[in-house]
Amino acid sequence: MLIRLLQKALNRSRSKNKTQVRTDSPTSISMTLQESIQTLTHIMGNSTDFVVRYISGRDDLPEIAICYIEGLIDANQLNRILESWLTVTLEADPMPGIESLLRKILPASPVNKLHTTQSVTSAVLEGKAVLLVDGMKDAFSTSIESLEKRAIEEPSSQTVIRGPKDGFTEDISTNVSLIRRRLRTPDLRVQTMVIGSYTHTKVTMAYIEGLADQSVVSEIKSRLQSIETDGVLESGYIEEFIQDTTLSPFPTLINTERPDAVAGGLLEGQIAILVDGTPFALLAPVTFFRFLHSSEDYYQRYDLTTFLRAIRFFSFVVSLLLPSLYIAISTFHQEMIPTTLLISLAAQREGTPLPALVEAIMMELTFEIIREAGVRMPRVIGPAISIVGALVLGQAAVQAGLVSGAMVIVVSFTAIANFAIPAFSMAAAIRLIRFVLMLLAGTLGLYGILAGLIPIYVHLVSLTSFGIPYLSPVSPLRFSDLKDLFVRLPWPFLKTRPKEMNRRNVVRQGMSGSQQGRK
């Protein structure tokens, strides 16, 4: 009895595996047009946006059908195909080849021959029109995608005073063309792959042959190909899948919606990753100091750029440490405050019932709520509500005696300094770390701040971005790359590229292209 049960279970398992193999295996297109249409309709689940249009010519010519997804194709080009087909079938004898006919109708669109129902389904879902002919086991697809795209506009998250005003869009072909316009070199390599079992999202990797490190290119390509997920809707999916470490609050890839920033990164040996459906591209590898640089740094004079970089680095320190330093000094180290200032602070805090730590956390959380509400509100009233809300709440809190005026100034200046950081991903990481340092400062004072900064520094030193040290060129120290780090020297002095990105071809000025290649 037990043997019979085991044999039945084994037979069921084998039949299930066979069924799975038959389902996953490619299915050839039927010679009969009706059978092919029934198979495709079944695969598409009788979806109402899956359209099949039949075209009949003379009695001696076969019937054809055009399959497409409504809304993904250009109706004008489709009508042109239909009119040309009817004209040919009424006037020509014998019928010309389908492939040559499509090439005459749409000379700018490629015509591909399909052999399986799976390939037909994929072509239809990509926005192509597929022609099926009764009596033929091959189908033909042509690209007549709808041209409805968002126009190229100025980037909303990375504005500049001087520099290009165009930004990426949600169309990956448009984004690649924006890069091609700036890098007119045959050495620009563009490789596209499809990721996502349901979304089938196009992901493009771009780099310049001879400038990008081939080991880094191979590593990024390997990580992209190893992604197994249902869908990719934005480049943030890709960033979390391929980054070196998942648990670090610091980003190891930089995102940008500026084509000039991507072109500049490619010229320095970085690799760009573009995802269809989002205007934000990724650049890798990246170091910590790149997040404090702006593309406008290379369009302004070097002296102004150096001054602005100093402001950004100062703002970074203020955004990270100012609230925790105020908490620590006002709570544990009053002897460090000048007497006049100490008397003023003591007078302000005389009627305040809450300790400095609770005040700071309450004010920081309030500002975070206002910031988030300003983002979610309608664009017309969002900024006004955010500013008025911050002013009213701050003034009311001081008058009610819940917080001191000095605390309002500290939190406000910290928030303004956080906005001075060009990269939003780095600014967000600083916002998170700031709360940890505030808690340490409220319990241990300056010792708590040091106890928090030391692990952060150790983590930054050990962090890498695709094998590149995160704190390079400071750790490890490389003097030749410091000329474009805290300061920016004039362009005639920037003769070499950063060596952490490219060690084969570091010279970018003063040599011809062939000499650079030999370098």
C-alpha positions, 0 to 999 in steps of 0.5 A: 500500500505504501509503495502504491502511494509513493508511486502515485505521488511520483507520477503526479510530480512527473506530470506536474514537471511535464506540464511546467515544461510545456507551459514555459517552453516557446510555442510556435505560431500556428499556420491558421490565423484564428488559432494564433489570435485565440492563443494570443488572446488567451495569453493576454487574459482577454484584456480589453486594451489588446486590439486585433484588427482584421484586414481582408483583400481580394479573395485570392490573397490571404487574410492578415491581422494586426495586434497591438495594445491600445494607447501604446502605438501611434494611431496615424502610423497604424492607419498608414499601414492599413491604407497601404496594405489595402492599396497593395492588395487591390492593385498588385498581383501577385502579393509582395512580401510582407517584410518588404511592404512594411519597409516601404511603408515605414522606412524609418522603423525596423521590421523584425520577424517573430517565430513564437507566440512569446516573442509576439506577446513581448513585442506587443507589450513593448508598444509594437504592432505585430502582423499575422498572416493566415498560412504563415508561421512567422509574424512581423513586428514594427515599431510605431510607438506613441510619441506622447512624451514629457518635453525636455525641461529644466531639472526641478531638483538640481537647479543651477544659475549658470549652465545647461537647463535641459534635464532627463525625462522618463523616456530612456531613448531621449536620455541616451540621446541627451548624453550622445549630444554632449559626448560625440565620440565612438568610444561611448558604449551603451549596453541595454538589458531588461530587468523585472519579470513583470515590468520588463524595464529597460536598464542602460549602462553607459561608459566611455571605453578607455576611461572607465575601469573595465573591472568596475564595468564588469562588476556593475554589469554582473550585479545588474544581470543578477537582479531577480525581481518582479519589477523596477519602477525607478532607479532607486530599485537598482541602487539598492540592489547593486550598492556595496552595502545595504545597511549603510546610511551613506549612499554609494551611488549618486543620482542626478537628472542633469545630462551634463552631470552624467557627461562630466562623470563619464569623462572622469571614468564613471559609469552611468545607469539609466532606467526607463520610466524615471528622469534620475540616472545613477553614477558609480563609483562615487566618493564621499566628497562628490556629494558636496560638489555641484555641476555648476562648480565647473561653469563658474570661476575657480575662486567663486567655486572654491568659496561656494565649496567652503560654504557647503563643507561648513554647512555639512558640519553645521547640519550634522553637529550644531544641535548636538553641540548646543545640547551638550554645551548647554546641558553639561559644559556651561563653563565653555560658554562666555559669561554674557552669552550664558546669562542670556541663555539662562534667562531664556531657559528660566521659564522653559519646563523641558530639557534641551534634548527634548526641546531639540528633538521636538523642534526637529520632528516638527520641522521634518513634519512641516518639510514632508507636508510641504512636499505632499501639499499642492504645489501652489500652496505648499511653499506658502503653508510651509513658511507660514507654518514654521514661523507661526509654530516657532513664534507660538512655541517661544511665547508659550514657554515650551522652547527657548528662542535660542533653540529655534535659531539653532534648529532653523539654521541647521535646517537651512544648512542642510538645504545647502548640501547639493545631493539630496541623498547625502542630506537625508543621511545627515538628517538621520545621523543628526538624531543619533548624535543629539541623543548621545549629546543629551546623555553623555555631553561632548563625550557622547558626540565623540563616541558617535563620530568615531564609529561614523568615521571608521565606517566611512573609512571602511566603506567602498563604492564598487571597490573605490575607497569612499573617502578617497583621495583623503584616505588613502591620501593622494595629493594629485587629486586634492586640486579638485576636492576642497578647492578647485584650481583653474582649468589649465591646472586640471590636467589629470583625471581623478586616479581613483576612477581611472588609472590607465588614462589620467591625462585629459589636457595637453596630449592628443587622443592617440597619446592619451590612449598610449598613456 
